[in-house]
Every structure is written in structure tokens, then in C-alpha cells.
């Protein structure tokens, strides 16, 4: 898709306007309700849909299909990052009324950093066709790693602390905390305060940096993945932007459901593995090999289908686990009620 500089400027200006409106509406710190989170999640999904329809009208079915495939992929991979956001919020003990502001600025930082990765990726893709071999191999390795981690977590037990990864601060954040003096408590939404004649950063700034930088570190697989669906930097950027900007409200909407998505890692591994194979086939095709290539409609169908199946099986598995947990104490009580008089007598003697 041929994108002019004017369209780039108009798109970025439009995104800035949407982000500014979102910031102004939620500028007052408050606890986000399910209704508010659901409303804004729907707004961002509708906006993404309208943008995709705009691409359909201006560029045809190919760029629109690539955008929707990239958007769904980025959205699904970003949901996995919500687990990390929950750990960060807990580690820094962020008050609930400030979490919305933290996520807004943190996600903006992540979007700016991702834009740099996207620019670098677009340059590599345009200059070196063999880079698709590296991207494909990396995604397949990441898919295998996700499956291994999911199996290890399942082996540790759903309620085991051993199955939950602890958040570990990255080097950049550690350097900031070590070199820049900070206060030990929050001062509303202020990022910098003056105490005793010294300017100090607050935990609010630290946790925003943690959200932004950690999202990029945990999303290194998403940039090669979306380049496996489209090589258009404009579509890659806009798909990332719409997926990330809706992530903040999604955090509040499905925060309680995250632990129920027990098969999410398996679904993401299948998607990453599929895109990895698609990239390898594309790389072979670029080198002149006569191999089939996977079309955008097929890619979109596979991604949506895998996510639908994964969500359904996760909810069924969580419901079954909940029923078994509820039935276990009841079975124990029934067993005690059905004891013989001799067994009941022995239990009283032991007591």
C-alpha cells in the first residue's frame, strides 16, 4: 500500500487526538468500573474496525485483511502481557485509583518504543530478504518455549505459587532507581516532587517506566509476528497502536478473568508457530523456491479460530476445576456423615 507523508501525519495526528480525548475524560483519578472499562474497550474495538473499513475503501481487501490479521494477533499477544501488568501493579503497590493513569502513560511509552522497533524491522525487511528466515525461526522457537512454560506451569498445579513467574525489574529500570533519588510514597499523580530542596521522582514515574519498558521486552515476539502477516510499516504501526491503546481498559475489564484463560499460552504458541511457518515459506519463495504461500484470509481465519477454541476450552476447563473444588469438601462431609458408629467412636477417641 502506497502511503504518503500526508497520510502518515494525518494518522498520527488522529491517534494523538484520540489519546488526548481519552486522557481528558479520565484525567481525574478514580477506580475504573466494569461498565466504564467495557464501554471504552468497545470504543477502541469499533475505532479499529472503522479504520480497517477505511483501508478497505482506500486500498482494497489486501491491506484491510492484513490490518485485521495484525490487529487480532497483536491484541491476543498483548493480553498475555496483562499478567505482567498485574504483577507490576502488585509489586509497586499502586493504589487502584491511580492504575488507570499508570497504564495510559505506560502504554504510550510502550507505543513510542515499539515504533522504533517497527522502523528498524521495516528497514531490515526492505534491505535483507533472508531476515524472514531469522524471524520465522525465532517465532517457532518462541512458540516451543511457550508450550514448555505452559506445561511446566500445569505440572506445578493451578494454585501453586511455583507456577507463577515473579516480575523482575529490567536493567533500565534498575539503573533509574539506582541513580535517581525517589520518594518512598505516592504523591497523587505527580511524577516529580521537591523535598528538602531536592527534586525527587515518585513511585508513579517508576511504575510507568516499568509498564512501558517491560511491555516492549515481553512483546519482542509480536513485531516479527506481524511482519509475517504484512511488510507494510503503516499497517504494522496502526495495528500496534489500536491494539495497545485498547489494552488499558481491557486490563480492568478482564483482570478477574485472566486466571481462567488457562490455555492462552497454548493458543498463542500455535499462532506464533503458524506465523513462523508462514514466514519461512515466504522466505523460501523470495529465494526462488516453488513453495506454497499462506494467504491473508487463511491467516486471519487460523488466528481467529485458534483464539476462539482456546478461549472456549479455557473457560470449560476453569469451570470444571471450580466444580471439582466445590465438590471435594462436600464429598468429605458426606464421607464423615456415612461413617460407621465404630469409626465415629475411634475418631472421638483419637480426638
HELIX and SHEET records of a PDB file:
HELIX    1   1 UNK A    5  UNK A   25  1                                  21    
HELIX    2   2 UNK A   34  UNK A   59  1                                  26    
HELIX    3   3 UNK A   61  UNK A   91  1                                  31    
HELIX    4   4 UNK A   96  UNK A   98  5                                   3    
HELIX    5   5 UNK A   99  UNK A  127  1                                  29    
HELIX    6   6 UNK A  131  UNK A  156  1                                  26    
HELIX    7   7 UNK A  161  UNK A  163  5                                   3    
HELIX    8   8 UNK A  171  UNK A  179  1                                   9    
HELIX    9   9 UNK A  203  UNK A  218  1                                  16    
HELIX   10  10 UNK A  220  UNK A  227  1                                   8    
HELIX   11  11 UNK A  233  UNK A  245  1                                  13    
HELIX   12  12 UNK A  247  UNK A  253  1                                   7    
HELIX   13  13 UNK A  255  UNK A  260  5                                   6    
HELIX   14  14 UNK A  264  UNK A  286  1                                  23    
HELIX   15  15 UNK A  296  UNK A  337  1                                  42    
HELIX   16  16 UNK A  341  UNK A  350  1                                  10    
SHEET    1   A 2 UNK A 192  UNK A 195  0                                        
SHEET    2   A 2 UNK A 198  UNK A 201 -1                                        
END                                                                             
